Amino acid sequence: MLGLIVIGIVIGVVARLLKPGRQSISWLMTIGLGIAGALIGGIIASLIGTGGIWELNVLGTIVGIIAAIILIGIAEGTMGRKKV
């Protein structure tokens, strides 16, 4: 569980760096979405059979980063941009 949180933080930071443009969400939310992305990556890797949900593997990490980028985009879209 602690490993999921640590890798989730890393995934959140990497996703934020890879996502183009300026993000309108906080770093804390980015880390939370990174942890969610890591969990999604672990579940998908487990379903494919490359490892367990809580195991660190390459496929789970890649899917986690992609999921975190998508989640960051969704969060930005639902929170809306600042109105001028």
C-alpha positions as CSV (number, residue, x, y, z in Angstrom):
1,M,0.0,0.0,0.0
2,L,2.8,2.4,0.8
3,G,4.5,1.5,-2.5
4,L,1.3,2.4,-4.3
5,I,1.3,5.9,-2.7
6,V,5.0,6.5,-3.4
7,I,4.7,5.3,-7.1
8,G,1.4,7.3,-7.3
9,I,3.3,10.5,-6.3
10,V,5.9,9.8,-8.9
11,I,3.3,9.0,-11.6
12,G,1.4,12.3,-10.7
13,V,4.5,14.4,-11.1
14,V,5.5,12.6,-14.4
15,A,2.0,13.0,-15.7
16,R,1.9,16.7,-14.9
17,L,5.3,17.2,-16.6
18,L,4.1,15.2,-19.7
19,K,0.7,16.9,-20.1
20,P,1.1,19.9,-22.4
21,G,-0.1,23.3,-21.4
22,R,-0.6,25.0,-18.1
23,Q,-2.5,23.0,-15.5
24,S,-5.1,24.8,-13.4
25,I,-5.1,22.2,-10.5
26,S,-2.9,22.1,-7.4
27,W,0.1,19.9,-6.9
28,L,-1.8,18.1,-4.1
29,M,-4.6,17.2,-6.5
30,T,-2.1,16.1,-9.1
31,I,-0.5,13.8,-6.5
32,G,-4.0,12.4,-5.6
33,L,-4.8,11.8,-9.3
34,G,-1.3,10.2,-9.7
35,I,-2.2,7.7,-6.9
36,A,-5.5,7.0,-8.6
37,G,-3.7,6.5,-11.9
38,A,-1.3,4.1,-10.2
39,L,-4.2,2.1,-8.8
40,I,-5.8,2.0,-12.3
41,G,-2.5,0.9,-13.8
42,G,-2.2,-1.8,-11.2
43,I,-5.7,-3.1,-11.8
44,I,-5.2,-3.2,-15.6
45,A,-1.9,-4.9,-15.3
46,S,-3.5,-7.4,-12.9
47,L,-6.3,-8.1,-15.4
48,I,-3.8,-8.6,-18.2
49,G,-1.8,-11.0,-16.0
50,T,1.5,-9.2,-15.8
51,G,1.4,-8.8,-12.0
52,G,-0.7,-8.1,-9.0
53,I,-2.5,-4.8,-8.3
54,W,0.1,-3.9,-5.6
55,E,3.2,-5.0,-7.5
56,L,5.4,-2.6,-9.3
57,N,5.8,-3.4,-13.0
58,V,6.5,-1.6,-16.2
59,L,3.0,-2.0,-17.8
60,G,1.2,-0.9,-14.7
61,T,3.5,2.2,-14.5
62,I,2.9,3.1,-18.1
63,V,-0.8,2.7,-17.9
64,G,-0.8,4.6,-14.6
65,I,0.9,7.6,-16.2
66,I,-1.6,7.5,-19.1
67,A,-4.5,7.2,-16.7
68,A,-3.1,10.1,-14.6
69,I,-2.8,12.3,-17.6
70,I,-6.4,11.6,-18.6
71,L,-7.6,12.2,-15.0
72,I,-5.7,15.5,-14.8
73,G,-7.4,16.5,-18.1
74,I,-10.8,15.5,-16.7
75,A,-10.2,17.4,-13.4
76,E,-9.2,20.5,-15.3
77,G,-12.3,20.3,-17.5
78,T,-14.7,19.8,-14.6
79,M,-13.2,22.5,-12.5
80,G,-13.3,24.9,-15.3
81,R,-10.9,27.6,-16.3
82,K,-10.7,30.9,-14.4
83,K,-13.2,33.4,-15.9
84,V,-11.8,36.7,-17.0
